[in-house]
Amino acid sequence: MKNRITLTFLSLISCAFSFPSELLEKPDDWFRSEPGKAAVSNVLSWQAESGSWPKNQDNSRKAFSGKKKKTGTFDNGSTTDELRFLARAFEVTGDPTCRDAFLKGYDHILEAQFPNGGWPQYFPLSKQYHRHITFNDNSMTRILEFLRDATTEKRYDFIGGERRAAGRKAFDAGIGCILKCQVVRDGKATVWCAQHDEITLKPAVARSYELDSLSGSESAGILRFLMSIEKPSAEIIAAVKAGVAWFESSKVQGLKVEKIDGVRTAVPDPQAPALWARFYDLETNRPFFCDRDGVKKWNYNEIGKERRNGYAWYGNWGESVAKTYAKWPHR
């Protein structure tokens, strides 16, 4: 008998394993306690020589042992999460070690920014796709959110005026990069690729199954971020309106994804809520899917079990865009 399990969550959220953000909400006494001190010490021990942290692990649970890595990453919430944590720890304890590690990481973020305003996934730069301007998994928007907080919130006053001014300049440049990367097709602005070439700003390929495309997932995060900006410029407003229009025109209707015999399968369903594809063809705006061979398939069910079960090809990303836009005062 076929085992049919409807997928409630079609969007696979990349796990930000760095460490739980709820540690930031711990009371002051916790940061002064032995468990709090141990967590801070552990986080400090994982900071790479460059100033960043590794991803996909809880860096607060145990101390680093072994040879120190030269660099970490901005992917999956890494580095920005640790910096927020250390700022909170310094606010409570006044420990200069937390301050110094924070400033090293903050300076690393500023140093990693390209002249065009974008950020790679790793810095120093790798020779692989990680060197591209990375919107994937909201990497760049997380950096910008961090810089906005670090240059405006009282908790970060210890950074000093000069560093804060540099952070505001980096933030503005990052917004400019986002606007320049928005893909224009037939004279009409659309959305973004998950990564863009660090030189040409054109959509770029990442892993073999992550081809240059219009991204339903990453573009949703970019649009929500742009709508969070106070006093947006006319250029930002225009970019948001164009992106929202693209989401409305690109939704997939009458389809749902179920697990059938352990394999995610797209099946017709006239009553199913709208979906959006992870990737859309740059020329035709048609959803496509890939196995690890990088060959485009136009039917989700034509790719193999491994990639169907191991990647978020469809999601409800456009719902969050529409909900945010409905409350946005500049629409």
Order of alpha helices (4+ residues) and beta strands (2+ residues): beta-alpha-alpha-alpha-alpha-beta-alpha-alpha-beta-beta-beta-beta-alpha-alpha-beta-beta-beta-beta-beta-beta-alpha-beta-alpha
